[in-house]
Amino acid sequence: MISEEAMALLTPLDEAVAVLKAPLEEEDRAQGWTDDLRREIQEEISTSRSALRRHGMGTARYLRPRLNEWLDREGVRSGSLRNLVDDVQRTLEEARTA
């Protein structure tokens, strides 16, 4: 059984993975997203999500997501996908320090 704390962390990750599995729209491409980048970010979030599910919430302190830095290097601008990934980054960082 998954605790409420775990659900609060895993729910945004689940949602992000689902959204990032969908094909990019023109607006996403205009903001700097590519299919490869979308897939790579989705896989990275999915890996973190799987680690938390398998090994528990204590694993959060070992996760070192750098999704926002990655998107900055790729030149991805603000938009719905960027905001989603930024929210995941923030959620994982908060879980690390909790």
N, C-alpha and C positions, 0 to 999 in steps of 0.2 A: 504494500500500500504506500502510495506517495503522500508525503506530508503536504500541508497547506503551503509551507515555505517553498518546498520544491515545485509545487504547482505554479506558484507565483513567478518563479524563475523560468520554468519550462514552457509555460503558455506563450510568452512573447517569442521564445525561440521557435516553438512549433509554428506559430503564425508567420514568422519571418521566413522559415524554410518553405512553407507552402506558397507564400507570395513570390519568393525568388525562384521557384520552380516554373512559374508561368513565363511564357515568352515576353520579351521586352516589347514595349510600345514605342512609338516614334518619340514621344516626349522623354522617355527614359534614355533613348539613344542620343537625343539632343543634349542631355545633361552629362553625357560622357560614358554611359554604360555600354559595354559590349557583351555579347553572349558568353564569351569566355570568362570575363570578370564576374558576371552574374553567377555563373556556375561555380566558380572558385569561391566566391563569398558564401554562397549557399552551402557548399561542402564544408567550409570552415565552421559555419554556425552549426551545421548538422553534426560535425565531429564533437564540438563542445557539448551539444545537447546529449549525444550518446554517452559521453564520458560521465556527465552528471546523472543520467538515468542508471547507468551500470554501477557506478562507484559511489553515488550519493553526493549530498550537498557539500561535504568536506572537500570534494574535488575542485570546487569553485576557486579556492585559494591558489590552485596550481595553474589555472587558466590565465593566459596572458594575451588576451585578444588585442590586436592592433588593427582592427577593421577600419577605424576612422583614418589612421595614418596611411593605410593601404589605399583607401579611396582618395585621399589627398594627393598621394603620389600619382595616381592614375588620372587626376584632374576631374573627378566626378563632382558636379555641382549639386546644390540643394535641390531637393525634389522629394517625392513620396518614397522612393526606394532608399535614397540617402538618409532620409529621416528615420525610416524603419531600421536601417543598419546602425545608425547612431543610437537609437533606442536600445538595440541589442547590446551594443558596446557598453552603454551606461548601465544596463541591467547586470551584465557580467561583472563589471567593475564594482558595483554595489555589493554583489554577492561575494566577491573576493574579500572585501573589507568588513563584511558583516560578522 
